[in-house]
């Protein structure tokens, strides 16, 4: 309905970093995600921020909590997508959100490879847990914007399809895609 009041989307922003969670390193990636969302979204949204240690259980449990208890529509993670032993964000994501959407990771790597050859080492993915979409992003703020610019045009329609809150982007900044209604 055209006059229907939209509820504000709830967006989780999770930084997976042993050093940031211990206060040894300033988290720059989480704030970069929030700044990006603030710039491109024109619908109301609420952010739930978490800074957690790297590792399987910490990431899995946080994603489940954000999806099931905080009722997040979208969760954007940063960190833990590389090849080092503690980088387990993709595995934890798939344990928490088993319906993988591999095209997100494929496109993010493709766009990142235009910037740096080591993007091939990144293991970002996306998946959903019920009506919550989870997207893994890299840990560097500049890479985050590159990746979000690549995949975010599909995010609002994906949220529609899984039954999450409606998100609208500012088309002058980033045009999202939805098929035309017939």
Secondary structure as the mmCIF struct_conf table of DSSP 4:
data_model
#
loop_
_struct_conf.conf_type_id
_struct_conf.id
_struct_conf.beg_label_comp_id
_struct_conf.beg_label_asym_id
_struct_conf.beg_label_seq_id
_struct_conf.end_label_comp_id
_struct_conf.end_label_asym_id
_struct_conf.end_label_seq_id
TURN_TY1_P TURN_TY1_P1 UNK A 2 UNK A 3
HELX_LH_PP_P HELX_LH_PP_P1 UNK A 4 UNK A 8
STRN STRN1 UNK A 9 UNK A 16
HELX_RH_AL_P HELX_RH_AL_P1 UNK A 18 UNK A 21
TURN_TY1_P TURN_TY1_P2 UNK A 22 UNK A 23
BEND BEND1 UNK A 24 UNK A 25
HELX_RH_AL_P HELX_RH_AL_P2 UNK A 29 UNK A 40
STRN STRN2 UNK A 41 UNK A 41
BEND BEND2 UNK A 43 UNK A 43
STRN STRN3 UNK A 45 UNK A 52
BEND BEND3 UNK A 54 UNK A 55
HELX_RH_AL_P HELX_RH_AL_P3 UNK A 56 UNK A 68
TURN_TY1_P TURN_TY1_P3 UNK A 69 UNK A 69
BEND BEND4 UNK A 70 UNK A 70
BEND BEND5 UNK A 73 UNK A 73
STRN STRN4 UNK A 74 UNK A 78
BEND BEND6 UNK A 79 UNK A 79
BEND BEND7 UNK A 82 UNK A 84
TURN_TY1_P TURN_TY1_P4 UNK A 85 UNK A 86
HELX_RH_AL_P HELX_RH_AL_P4 UNK A 89 UNK A 96
STRN STRN5 UNK A 99 UNK A 100
HELX_RH_AL_P HELX_RH_AL_P5 UNK A 102 UNK A 113
TURN_TY1_P TURN_TY1_P5 UNK A 114 UNK A 115
HELX_RH_3T_P HELX_RH_3T_P1 UNK A 117 UNK A 121
STRN STRN6 UNK A 126 UNK A 129
TURN_TY1_P TURN_TY1_P6 UNK A 130 UNK A 131
STRN STRN7 UNK A 132 UNK A 137
BEND BEND8 UNK A 139 UNK A 140
HELX_RH_AL_P HELX_RH_AL_P6 UNK A 141 UNK A 162
TURN_TY1_P TURN_TY1_P7 UNK A 163 UNK A 163
STRN STRN8 UNK A 169 UNK A 169
TURN_TY1_P TURN_TY1_P8 UNK A 171 UNK A 173
HELX_LH_PP_P HELX_LH_PP_P2 UNK A 179 UNK A 181
#
